[in-house]
Amino acid sequence: MSENQLRTILVAVALGFTAFFSVVVVPPLVDDPDVLGAFAAGFVNPYSSGYSADVFACWLILAAWVAFEARSKGIKFGWVCLVLGVVPGVAVGFAAYLLLRLHRAAQES
């Protein structure tokens, strides 16, 4: 796979997830802006709890990676990817961070 193909896939997945999030999550949240209730809804049964716990663990792993590379490799603005990892979701934050790293690697070479 070429770097351009990787970039295209990352952007497509991030945009696709953002569209899904906008259609599925935003309208009910606008109708009832109970953010804590929306958060708790991710834990209504064992299956959704497993997926929600996985999302939180992935965000924490991403946060550790961003913090490590901010110091060791000087990658700036990783914190933006962590914010995107909260809203709309980790899929977008992770894709954005990979794109940021690709951009940084291209600048170094």
N, C-alpha and C positions, 0 to 999 in steps of 0.2 A: 504494500500500500504506500502510495506517495504521501508526502506531507500535505499537499493540497487536498487530497482525498480525505485525510484525517481531519483537516480543518473543516471541510464541507460537512463531514459526518457530525463533528462536534457541534457546529452551528445548527445543523438540521435537528439534532436531538434536543438541544437547548430550546430552540424555537418551538419545536413540537410539544415539548413538555410545558412550556410557558402557555401555549395555546390551550392545551388540555386543562391546565390549572385555571386559566382565565374563564373557561366555559363551565367547568365542573365545580370549582371551589368559590370563585368570586361572587357569583349571583346569590348563593345562600348566605354568604358572609355579609353581603350588602343588606339583605333582608333582615338578618339577625346578627349584628356586629359583635357577638359574644366570642371573642378570640379564645378565651380560656375554654369555653364549651366546645369550640371547634378543635382545639388541641386535645381535649379529653375524648372527643369522638374517635380519635385515632386509636383508642384503647378500649373499645366497646366489647371486643371478643378476643380470644387468644390469637386468631389469625391476624387481625388488624394490629394487635399489640406487638406481634412479632415483626411485622413490616415497619411499624412506627419505631420500635426499638432499633431496628436496622438503620433506619434513616438517621436517628440521633447518633448512633455509633459512627456511621459514615461521615457525618458532619464533624464530629470530634476528631476523627482521623484526618480529615481535610484540614481542620484548624491546626492540628499539630504539625502537619506537613507545611502549611503556609508559614507558621511561626518559625519552623526550622529553616526553611529556605529564605525567609526574610533576613535572617542573621547570617546564614552560611553562604548564600549565593547572591544576596542583595536584591532579591526580587521584590519590587515595590508594588503597592496597591493590591496585594493579595487579600487584604481585609475586605476589599470590595467584593471579592468572590465569596467570602464568608457571609456577607450580608445577603448576596444573591442566593446563598445556600439556605437561608432562612425563608426568604420570599423571593422568587416563587418556590425554590426547592434545591436540594443538594445536587440534583442532576444538572441544574443550570450553573450553580456555583462551581462544581467540579469541572464541567466543560469549560467554563470561563477561565479557571485556573490553568487548565491544560493549554488553552489558547495563549494565555499570558506567558507561560513557560516557553511555548514554541516561538513566540515573538522575541522573547529574551535570548533564546538560543540562536535565533537568526541574526540578532544584533551582535552577538559575541563572535560569530564566525565571519 
